């Protein structure tokens, strides 16, 4: 089982348990998720299907910390000699 399958399985487990119990609060408490998290998962599932439940990286790369490729290659070449 891949990491993505495990993530989706836990999220769908919460949604299915809430449906089975008929109580979002109780299902969230049992699965140790907040109700807000339940509603985010439910909204994602309703809008985008199972693929929407995959982990989404919200980080944007900080391009200010990058150096030009010529300088990077020179540093790598220098470190390879050491």
C-alpha positions as CSV (number, residue, x, y, z in Angstrom):
1,X,0.0,0.0,0.0
2,X,1.4,3.4,-1.0
3,X,1.5,6.4,1.2
4,X,-1.2,8.1,-0.8
5,X,-3.5,5.1,-0.4
6,X,-3.0,5.2,3.4
7,X,-3.8,8.9,3.5
8,X,-7.0,8.4,1.5
9,X,-8.0,5.4,3.5
10,X,-7.8,7.3,6.8
11,X,-9.8,10.3,5.3
12,X,-12.4,8.0,3.8
13,X,-12.6,6.1,7.1
14,X,-13.6,9.3,8.9
15,X,-16.2,10.1,6.3
16,X,-17.7,6.6,6.3
17,X,-17.7,6.4,10.1
18,X,-19.6,9.7,10.3
19,X,-22.1,8.4,7.8
20,X,-22.5,5.1,9.6
21,X,-22.9,6.7,13.0
22,X,-25.0,9.6,11.8
23,X,-23.0,11.9,14.0
24,X,-20.0,13.9,12.8
25,X,-18.9,15.0,16.3
26,X,-18.8,11.4,17.6
27,X,-17.0,10.1,14.5
28,X,-14.4,12.9,14.7
29,X,-13.8,12.3,18.4
30,X,-13.3,8.5,17.8
31,X,-10.9,9.1,14.9
32,X,-9.2,12.0,16.7
33,X,-9.9,14.5,14.1
34,X,-11.5,17.9,14.5
35,X,-15.0,18.5,13.1
36,X,-13.4,21.2,10.9
37,X,-11.1,18.6,9.4
38,X,-14.1,16.4,8.7
39,X,-15.9,19.2,6.8
40,X,-12.8,20.0,4.8
41,X,-12.4,16.4,3.8
42,X,-16.1,16.2,2.9
43,X,-16.0,19.4,0.9
44,X,-12.9,18.2,-1.0
45,X,-14.5,14.8,-1.8
46,X,-17.7,16.5,-3.0
47,X,-15.8,18.9,-5.2
48,X,-13.0,16.8,-6.6
49,X,-13.6,13.2,-5.8
50,X,-11.1,10.9,-4.2
51,X,-8.1,12.6,-6.0
52,X,-8.9,15.7,-4.0
53,X,-8.2,13.9,-0.8
54,X,-4.5,13.5,-1.6
55,X,-2.0,15.6,0.4
56,X,-1.6,19.0,-1.3
57,X,1.7,20.8,-0.9
58,X,0.8,24.5,-0.1
59,X,4.4,25.6,0.1
60,X,5.6,27.9,-2.6
61,X,9.3,27.8,-3.5
62,X,11.3,30.7,-2.3
63,X,13.2,31.8,-5.4
64,X,15.2,34.4,-3.5
65,X,17.2,31.7,-1.9
66,X,18.3,30.3,-5.3
67,X,21.6,31.0,-7.0
68,X,22.2,30.9,-10.7
69,X,23.0,27.5,-12.3
70,X,26.6,28.5,-13.3
71,X,27.5,29.3,-9.7
72,X,25.9,26.1,-8.5
73,X,27.8,24.0,-11.0
74,X,31.1,25.6,-9.9
75,X,30.4,24.9,-6.2
76,X,29.4,21.2,-7.0
77,X,32.6,20.8,-9.1
78,X,34.7,22.3,-6.4
79,X,33.2,20.1,-3.7
80,X,33.6,17.0,-5.9
81,X,37.4,17.6,-5.9
82,X,37.6,17.7,-2.1
